[in-house]
Amino acid sequence: MIAPLHKKYTSRAGFCLPPGVTECVLRVIIWSMETQSKGAARAKRGTVASIVGMFLNLLLAGAKIAAGLVFGLVSVLADGINNLSDCGSSGVALVSFRIAAKPADKEHPFGHQRAEYVASMIIGCIILALAVELLRESVDRVIEGGIASASPLVFAVLGASVAVKGGMFFFYRFMSRSMGGSDPLLGAAKDSACDCLATLAAIAGTLISMYAHVPSADGWAGVLVALFIVWQGVGVLREAGSKLLGQAPDRAQLDALRACILKSAGVLGVHDVRLFSYGPQHLFATAHVERDASEPAMLSHEALDRLEREVRKELGIDLTSHLDPVDLNDEEAITLERAVRERVRGMIDGLDLHDFRLVRGAKKTLVFEAAVPFACKQKDKEIAAALAERVKSLGDYDCSVWVERQ
């Protein structure tokens, strides 16, 4: 059974480790893929990926530290100590998956899945720490100058490190995809890639310095790689921080939610759709759903309850829907709505009008809401005033507009 799976997973993930290690890794992957609930499967796969990462980093650290101590290779010894810090990254990811798997409680009614974003930020800080240390060492090397020298053992150890770290990069990405996306594992993948680049830069710079006799070539290569790693680390921090602060939902998820609502029987339209993420698999949403105003209240209530269950079953989103009744028999209001939409066409890119109501009294008042993109530079008061002017140009109407951003 292992043989065909070995070919399947190594070719798909793009990594290849020594046969004995590969077989061990594949066994735990297969174990983690066994059918179970989404939450349990995510925690299990994340745990497996973190433990494998810790195991491989410990192997690398032990080999490099031993070689560095025996042969007096300070650079290899320092790289081994760096691998110990990578064990810390895997440990942070492991703890985050355990915390994220906890069910909701009184203090955290929306669950604990955002722990993964916190872990990703910690890993981003570890990547930046690696960059700062590499930059310091590289600048020292540039200042010292001279032609680099190294024994074949150094290149053998560093080459093996690149191979293993490259395998870990693809392994982390593979496991992240199997979980539907994981910030800690993607951060660990970037950390592994940065380690590969740093080691390759050291190898390339040393070879250039040795054979092309270019002073400090390894130092300048290290500076360039350190700056690249800074960029990667900042990217990890920004992505995780944005999700913690309330990142805008994915457009594809919003479109899928709208489509699921609109296909439900009796739904005339939907607006004010809001999607909130409390973790990779913990989504909540609110939406205003338009239905025929002549429909009895109990039937509308039952229809919305049924809609919420359908959305939860199909998309895994906990939806709270608000009923917006539409009077299909008010011809004057319907005609006026069409006229207003035509009058404001092209006024603002992405402008969406909804919740039209015609209130009849001493003077007729048209009430509606205007959704405006965040990118629009006009102030809300200016937009409301402009819309009111266009409505009044249609006849003797007052206008009440509520402007919202989306």
PyMOL commands that set and color helices and strands:
alter all, ss='L'
color gray80, all
select helices_A, chain A and resi 2-13+19-32+38-71+74-100+115-144+152-178+183-211+217-245+251-262+297-315+331-343+380-392
alter helices_A, ss='H'
color red, helices_A
select strands_A, chain A and resi 269-277+283-292+317-326+352-359+365-372+398-405
alter strands_A, ss='S'
color yellow, strands_A
deselect
rebuild
show_as cartoon
